[in-house]
Amino acid sequence: MGGEVQSPNWPLPKFHFSVSIPGVGDVAFQEVSGLDIDDVPLEISDGSGRPAGVRKLPGLRKTGLVTFRKGVLPADSAFWDWVKDVKLNKVTAKTLTVSLLDDAGKTTMAWTLANACPIKIGSSDLTSGTHELAVEFVEISHDGVSLSNG
């Protein structure tokens, strides 16, 4: 029972994923958001005489920011060394890959961020009255998201 692989016709859970960064390795994040592929629609007159008379086609692709959140770890140097380069104006753009994994740890979907650079760093509020984990985040700009299956 315990080692059964999930049926290919069953949706995958969203909590089993990995983030790979060249020169840093796999970094454990608790949340990744903003993996959107968004085309600004291009409206053209199609000449068909239809009442609407306008057709929408994919136009320019626009990119948003991708946010990575994780618990604060005292010794997480490889990732933060890359992020700290922002302050020193030595930013090295990297290709980041976010992979959704199946029960066996195999990639089923992958989002690749081209020329990714950290542009904003922050942390959760610090409150002495709670027992929550300290969480930090980094917002990443990029030149586009490509999606692959498997």
QUIJOZI-V215837 format. One record per residue. RES is the residue in one letter. NEAR is the number of other C-alpha atoms within 10 Angstrom. D_FIRST is the distance of its C-alpha to the first C-alpha in Angstrom with 2 decimals. Layout:
RES_NEAR_D_FIRST ; RES_NEAR_D_FIRST
This chain:
M_4_0.00 ; G_4_3.83 ; G_7_5.78 ; E_8_5.83 ; V_10_9.54 ; Q_12_11.26 ; S_8_13.54 ; P_8_17.08 ; N_6_18.52 ; W_7_16.98 ; P_9_19.09 ; L_15_18.16 ; P_11_18.50 ; K_10_21.86 ; F_10_21.11 ; H_14_19.67 ; F_22_22.92 ; S_19_25.35 ; V_19_29.15 ; S_16_30.98 ; I_17_34.71 ; P_10_36.87 ; G_10_38.54 ; V_13_36.28 ; G_11_32.74 ; D_15_29.58 ; V_14_30.37 ; A_14_27.89 ; F_15_29.00 ; Q_14_27.63 ; E_14_29.22 ; V_18_30.89 ; S_11_33.09 ; G_14_35.74 ; L_19_34.08 ; D_16_36.36 ; I_14_38.17 ; D_15_41.31 ; D_13_44.23 ; V_12_47.49 ; P_13_48.48 ; L_12_51.67 ; E_13_53.76 ; I_11_56.09 ; S_12_58.43 ; D_12_57.25 ; G_9_60.62 ; S_10_59.10 ; G_9_61.19 ; R_10_58.18 ; P_6_58.89 ; A_9_56.61 ; G_12_57.97 ; V_15_55.53 ; R_14_52.45 ; K_12_49.89 ; L_12_48.54 ; P_11_46.47 ; G_12_48.94 ; L_11_48.84 ; R_13_45.49 ; K_13_45.45 ; T_17_43.22 ; G_17_42.21 ; L_19_41.01 ; V_19_37.42 ; T_18_36.53 ; F_19_34.16 ; R_19_33.36 ; K_18_31.95 ; G_16_32.41 ; V_14_35.54 ; L_10_34.99 ; P_6_38.04 ; A_8_37.64 ; D_10_36.57 ; S_12_39.61 ; A_13_38.76 ; F_15_37.80 ; W_12_40.66 ; D_11_43.16 ; W_19_42.63 ; V_21_43.00 ; K_15_46.12 ; D_14_47.85 ; V_16_48.47 ; K_9_51.05 ; L_8_52.70 ; N_8_52.92 ; K_11_51.09 ; V_16_48.11 ; T_13_46.22 ; A_15_44.39 ; K_17_40.92 ; T_15_38.33 ; L_21_35.22 ; T_20_31.85 ; V_20_29.21 ; S_23_25.86 ; L_22_22.97 ; L_20_19.77 ; D_19_16.42 ; D_13_13.03 ; A_10_14.17 ; G_12_17.54 ; K_12_19.46 ; T_18_22.38 ; T_14_22.18 ; M_15_25.43 ; A_20_28.23 ; W_20_31.38 ; T_20_34.23 ; L_22_37.18 ; A_17_40.38 ; N_16_43.02 ; A_23_41.28 ; C_23_43.37 ; P_22_42.87 ; I_15_45.52 ; K_14_44.67 ; I_15_43.10 ; G_11_42.56 ; S_14_40.74 ; S_14_39.80 ; D_9_42.41 ; L_11_42.71 ; T_9_42.91 ; S_7_43.37 ; G_6_42.38 ; T_7_38.67 ; H_7_35.66 ; E_10_34.34 ; L_11_33.60 ; A_14_36.36 ; V_16_35.45 ; E_17_37.42 ; F_19_37.64 ; V_21_39.25 ; E_20_40.42 ; I_21_40.56 ; S_20_43.02 ; H_21_42.39 ; D_16_43.95 ; G_20_41.16 ; V_24_37.47 ; S_14_36.03 ; L_16_32.63 ; S_11_30.55 ; N_10_27.36 ; G_11_25.12
